[in-house]
Amino acid sequence: MIKETTVIGTSIKKEKQEAHSKNVAFVLLRQKEPKEQKIPSWTGFNILIRNGNEVSKDTISYLPTINMPATDMSTAYKVLESAKRIKEELNLSEVDCVLDLAFYIKVAEVAWAHPEQYDDIILRLGIFHVICNYMSVIGKRFGAAGLRDLAVESGIIAEGSVNQMLEGTMYNRAIRFHKLLYEALMCIAWKEFFPWLEKNHQDELELFHSTIEKLGDLHAIIADSSSTKDGSSNCSEALNKFLDDESCALFWKGLTLS
């Protein structure tokens, strides 16, 4: 179990580093020609570099309805028992049980009260509720520190909607705001990066300029591929080549992991 957990943790860490590197590459590419922008927004950019994998719809089927109120603890018990029965019928070692936030609290309370009985049922929040909860945490932490004013004065969020956005209840608007905010903050950081590098790390300037030159080549490939049908594979290959280039590997690692 310890070995398996270590492997999973290493895999997640690697994926996190790769995602962060691609996010930084996105921000730098967007600054190449800001007045005549040829690089798509964050969502479009990630679609272009998705390694050519086709995006397919999930096949969803529904379990039998439990005709009981979700607020009752007996309903939570019924869900756990149903999950356990499904696990046994399918001969599984464990089974995931994905729930919304309100019902997760109820089910978790029952499962924690009987750990040995339900140790093979893995309770998980749905990704939608995880993201909403995370955005709510960001709103509580930074809302009074200027995030509320920034959202309204930038014109991205209306004043009447800003509270719901900070609470994570206006999902689409909050996601759009946070993507734009990330890009804006990274742009500001990047403008100060070169003067800092010039002042503190003169020996790495050559590496820096080499990386910027390669970034220009990558920009041309992605800008040309954004309007073509098979642009995804070209962009993904070019981006991976750029991130893995030995001449800028140390520079890139230091920038994206800082």
N, C-alpha and C positions, 0 to 999 in steps of 0.2 A: 504493500500500500504506500509506503514512504517513497519507494523508487518510482512508482507510477505517478504520485503527486509531484515529484521532482521533475519528471519528464514533461508533464502537463504545464507546470510552472515555467519551465524553460521555453516551451513552445509559445506560450502566451507572451512571455517577455520578448521573444524574437518577433512575433507578429506586431507587438506594440511598437517596437523600434522601427520596423519597416513602415508601419502606418504613419509614424511621426516623421520619418524621412520623406515620405511622399507628400505629406502636408506641407513641409517646409519647401520642398521642390515646387509645389503648387504656388505658394506665396511668392517665391523668387521669380517664377515664370510670369506671373501676373504683373510684375513690376517692369518687365522688359519693355513693353510698349503700352503704357497705361492709357494714353490718349486715343490710341487705335487698338483697343483690346482684341486680341485674336485667340487668347486662351479662355476656354469656357469657365463658368463658375465652378465652385467646389464639387457639386454633384456631377456636372457634365464632365469635369476633369477625371473624376474617379471612374466614371463609366468608360472613358477612353482608355484608361490604363488597367482595366480589369482582367488582363491576361487573355483576352479573347474568349473567356468563358461566357456562354450564353446565359442570359438571365431568364430563368423559367419560373412559372408560377408553382406554388406549393399545392399539393393535393390535400384538401382538408375534408375529414369526415367527422361527424359528431357522435359522441357517446350518448347513450340513453339519458334523457332528461331526469334530473332528480327534482321532483315536485315538492320542494321544501324551501323555506325562506333562507337566504344566504346569511342572515344575521344570527341564526341559531347555531349553537355549538354542535347540536346533533347532526346538522347538515355537514359540518366540517368532518365529523366522525364518519359519516356516510361516504364522503368523497375519499377519505383515506382507505376505508374498507373496499371501496370499488377499485381503487388503484391497486391495492394488494391482490384482489381477485384477478384483475387483468394481468398482473405480473406472473401469477401462478399459472394462469391458463396459457400464456405465451411462453412459459418456461424461461423467464428472464431473471437475471441475477439482481436487477434493480430496475426501477421505473421512475421517470421524471414526471412531476406533477406541476404544471405551469399555471399560475394563478394571478389574478389581479391583486392590487395592493390591499384593498379592504378585506377580501376573503383570505388572502395569504396570512394575515395576522391571526384570523380565527383558526385556520388549519394548523399553522405553526404552533399555536398554543396547545392544541390537542396532541400533535406529534411530539412535542417536547415533554409533555406530561407522561408519555409512554414511549420512551426512546428505544427500548428493546423490541417493541411490537412493530414499530414503523421505521426501523433503521435502514431498511432497503428501499424506502421511498424518498426520493430527492425532491424537495420542495424548491421551486424557483419562481421568482417574479418574472412576468412577461417582459420582454425587452422594452416595450412601449412604456410600461410603468417604471422600469429602471431608469430610463432616460428622463421621464417626467420628474421623478424623485431627485435625480442628479441636478437637473436644472433648477429645481426648487432650492436645493442646498446652495447652489451658486447665487441665486437671487437673495437668499437670506444673508449670505456672507458679504456680498458686494453691493447689494441694493442701495444701502444708505451711504456707501462709499463713493457714489457717483454713477453707478451703473444705471440707476433709474433715470437720472438726468441725461445721461448719454443716449439711452434708448429713445427718449422723447425728443431731445433737441436735434438728434441726427435725422429725425423724420422717419425712422424705420418703424417705430411703434407709436400708435396714438396714445395720448395721455390717459384716455379712458380705458385703455387695454393694458397699460404697463404693469399694473398690479397682478393681473392674471398671468401675464408673461413671466414675471419674476417668480411666481408660484409654480410655474411649470404646467399650468392648466391649458394655456393656449399653445398647443404643441407646434403647429406649423409656423406660427409667427415667432415663437421662441427659438426654434431650430434655425430659421432664417437669420434671426438677429445674432445668434451665437456664431454662426459661420462667418457672417460679415465682420463681427467684432474680432474674431480670431485673425482674420486676414489683415484688418486694420492695425491691430496691436503688433503683429509680426512685421508689418511694413515699417512701423515706427522703430522697432528694435533693429531691423536690418539697416536702416539709415545711419544708426549710431554704431553699427558693428565695424565698418571699415575704419573710421577714425580710431576706434578702440584698438583694432588689430594693428594699425599703423603705429600707434603709440606704444603698445605693450609687446607685440610679437612681430618685429621687423623681419625675422627669419622665415616667417610663414607667408609673406606677401606674394612671393612667386607662386606658391601653391594656391593662394587665393585667386590670383589673376588667371591661372590655368583652369581653375574650377569655373570661373565666370565665363571664360571662353567656351568651355564645353556646354555650359548652360545655354549659351546662345544657339549652339547647334541643336540642342534638345528643343528649344523654343520653336525653331523653324520646322522641325519634324512634327511636333504636336499641332502647331498652327495649321500646317498643310493637311494633316490627317483628320482634323476636326470636322471637315466637310465631306470626308469620304466614307464609304460604307464599311471598308475593312480597316479603318484607321486605328481601331482598338489594339490589334496585335502589333502594329508598327510603333505606337506610342508606348505600349508596355515594354517592348524590347528595348527601345531607346532609353526609357527611364531607368530600367534595371541596369543597362550598360553604364549609364551615367553614375548611378549610385554605387556601383561596384568597381568603378575605375580606380586602379591602384594609386594613381597620381594625386587623387583628391580624397582618398578613403579616410585618412586621419582628419583632414579638415572637415569633411562631411559628418563624420562621427561626432566630433567635438561640437559642431554647430547644432545638430539635431538632438543630442542627448543632454545639452546644457539646460 
